[in-house]
Amino acid sequence: MISQTTEYALRAVVWLAANPEKPLTAQQIAVATRVPAGYLAKVLQGLSRAGLLHSQRGLGGGFTLERSPNSLTMWEVVQAVDPLKRIRECPLGFDAHKNTLCPLHEQLDFAIATIEKMFTACKISKLIDPEHPCSPLCASVPKAKATGNSKRGKR
């Protein structure tokens, strides 16, 4: 029910929330989150257009969260890149289903409503909780360094 685009967007937002010290480039985020750089660049642009990220071009540029992880929800990230839509009327347009959904679409809508409720209640800050025994993307790379050093030349 959650697309790969949504998963990538959530990884990027979580990484940015965990590394707020300086703007991070799309390439740095791609390496840390294990997302193809070209694909991630498009996802980051979408998040920027939605007002969730700030992007800065040029030397020292990159991406940062536009808002605090304490106020940003998982639902907002999902809706910015690949919105989940509630089923309000029969998607097939059957006259017999005008006033009530069939059991299939009723259950699908219930699932979407449940996800909406859970993701709306979950702030990004919860996903980077230092008290949790396992942090997101913990095996990827160490926290982004403020020096901006890259891994070029290391093999």
Secondary structure, 3 states (H helix, E strand, C coil): CCCHHHHHHHHHHHHHHHCCCCCECHHHHHHHHCCCHHHHHHHHHHHHHCCCEEEECCCCCEEEECCCCCCCEHHHHHHHHCCCCCCCCCCCCCHHHCCCCCHHHHHHHHHHHHHHHHHHHCEHHHHCCCCCCCCCCCCCCCCCCCCCCCCCCCC
